[in-house]
Amino acid sequence: MSDASFKSSPASVLEDPGTLAVATMYAQSYLTAAAENGVTAPEEELNSLVDDVLAKNPEFGELLSSDLIGRDDKLSIVDRVLAPKCSEFFANFLRVLIRHGRISMLPQIQAVLEKLQEEASGKRRVRVKSARALSTSSRSQIVAHLKSTFDFEPVLQETIDASLLGGVILQVGDTVYDSSLRSRLKQLKGRLVEKAFNEIQSGRDRFSHPEGD
């Protein structure tokens, strides 16, 4: 399997179930191997490569992921350029990714690894979408509410969507809690339409069955 180009937004790419499954498999294997080899902070070298090397030197990332570069040549690049500056454990992990055509998934693996470590420490990510940036007070209230409702330490991932008008949308795992003003207005509109329909239908019934018939 050939490498695709490095993705600059792993969070959105992980919406794809196939990508998430593969990235999770490698992230879990990486953590397991790190524990077996006594590596205490396996995320450090991964973060350094993705954030400090690949993000700042996109041409190097494109070289590693290019279909025009053979597997042996990519392994040689790791041995000459990266291995002298990292642990043998991490260099071996990079070699495994190259042999399986997955080196371009480093950003996705990094994102999953961070999530797995958060969950292991009792934390969990919660997506928060609001019409405008949350104030410190609003953020604290949301965190306090989540803590009292769920058995984990929430890590908020905030995005802004002006079309919500007000309120927030929370996503915990696959469950979405929508308290946005846009949603409430939509619900109100639905109730008004239903009420109007019922009144019209009631009027038709009265005309269809006049008194005395």
N, C-alpha and C positions, 0 to 999 in steps of 0.2 A: 504494500500500500504506500502510495507516495504522499509526501507532506504537502499540505496547503500552506498558504502564507500565514504568518503569525497574526493572531487576532488582537486588536487593540482594546476591545471591550468584552472581556471574557464573561462578565455577568450576563449580558444579553445573549451571548452565544450559548450559555448554559441553559437557556430556555429550551433548547433542542434536547429531547430525552436521550437520543443516541450519543450526542456529545457529552452530556452529563454522565451517562453510564460509563463511558470509556474513561473520562477524566477522573471519575470516582474510583474506578478500579486501580488506576495508576497511583492516585493520591494515597489510597489505603495501603497499597503494596509498598509505597515509599515510606510511609509511617511505620509499617510493620518491620521493614528491613532496617530502618533507623533504630528502632527499639532493640532489635536483635544484635546490632552492631555497636550499641552504646552511644549513639548519636543523640545528644540531649536537645539540640535546637535545630532540627532538620529544615525548618522553614527559612533559616537565615540565608543559606547559600542559594536556595531557590528564589527567594525575594531579591537577593542581590543580582542574580543573573537576569531575572525578568525586568526588575524596576531600574536597575543601574546600567545594565549592559544592553539588553534588547530594546528597551523603550527609548534609550538615548542614541542607539546605533541601529536604526531600522535596516540599514544595508546589510549588516552582519546577520540579522534575523532572516532576511530574505535569502541570504546565501545558504544558511543552514536548512531552510525549508524548500529551496528551489528543486524542482524536478530535473533541472539541468545538471545538478551536482549529484554524483553517484554516492551510494552509501559508504563505500570505503573512503572516498574523499572527505565526506562529512566526519567520519570517525577520525580521520587524520587531523582535521581542523580542531576537533575536541582535544586530541592528544597534544597538539602543538600550541594551541591558543588558550584553552580553558583549563585543561588538567593541571598545568603548572601553578595555577592560581586558585585551585579549589581542592577539596579533600578527594581521596581516591574513591570514597563512598559515593560522593555526588557525581564524580566523573563517570563512574560505572552506571549510575542511573541515566545519565545523558546518553551513554552508549546503548543502553537498552532501548531508549526512546528512538534513537536513530535506526537501530536494527529493525524495529517494528513500524517504522514510518510515522512516528508520533511526536517527533521533536517540536513540531509547530504547535502542539497542544500545551506547551509549558505554561502559558498564561491561564488556561482553563484549569490545569492541574493545580496551579498556585491558588486559584480562587476556591477550589474544592477543599484543598488542604487547610486553608484558613478557616473555612466553615466547619470542617471536621474537628479542628482543634478548639474552636469556640464551643461546639456542642459537648466535647469531652470535658470542658471546664464548667459546664452548666449554663452556657450561653446559647442564645438562638437568635437568628436574624429575623427581624420583622420589617416588612416594607411599609412605609408610611408615605402616602401621597396626599398633598395638601394644596390648596389654592395659592398659598404664599408661604414663604419661609416660616418655619415654626419658631415661636418665641421660646425663650428659656423656660418660661412658666408652662407653656403648652407641652413642651417636650417632657418636662418633669411629670406633668399630669398623666401623659400617655404611658410613660415608663412605669409610674406607680400603679396605674390601672392594669397594665399587662402583668406586672409582678403579682398583684393580688388575684388575678384571674388564672394565670398559668404558672406552672412550676419550673420556671427558668428565668435567667437574667436576660432581658431583651437587649438586642443590639439593633438600633434603629437605622434603617437605610432610607433616607429621605429623598423624595423627588417632588417637584412642583408642577402642578397642572392647573393653570388659571381657569380652565373650563369647569372645574369643580365648584367655583363661586365661593365656597366656604366649607367648613367642616373637614373631615379627613376620611381616607380609605385606608384600612389596615389589612395587611395580608400576612397571616400566620400559617406557614406551610401552604397547603392548598385551599385554605379557608379565607374568604374575603369578608371583612366587616365594613360595610359602606354606610357612613353617617354624613356623607357630603351633602351640601345644600342642593347640588344638582340632582342627586338621587331623591332627596325629600320633595323637591319641586315636581319631579317626575311622578312620584307616588301620589302627590296631591292632585296633579293633573289627571291621573288615572282614576282617582276617587271621584273627582268632579264630573268626568266624562260618564262614569258608571251611574252617578246620581242623576245626571241629566237624562241618560238613557232610560233609567227606571221611571223617571217622572213622565217622559214621553210615552212609555209603554203603559203606564197607569192611566194616562189620558186616553189612549186608544182603547183601553179596556172599558172605560166609562162610556165612550161613544158607541162601542160595539154592543153594550148591554144597557140600553136606556132604562130608566126606572119605569116599572109598570109592565114591561114585556115579560 
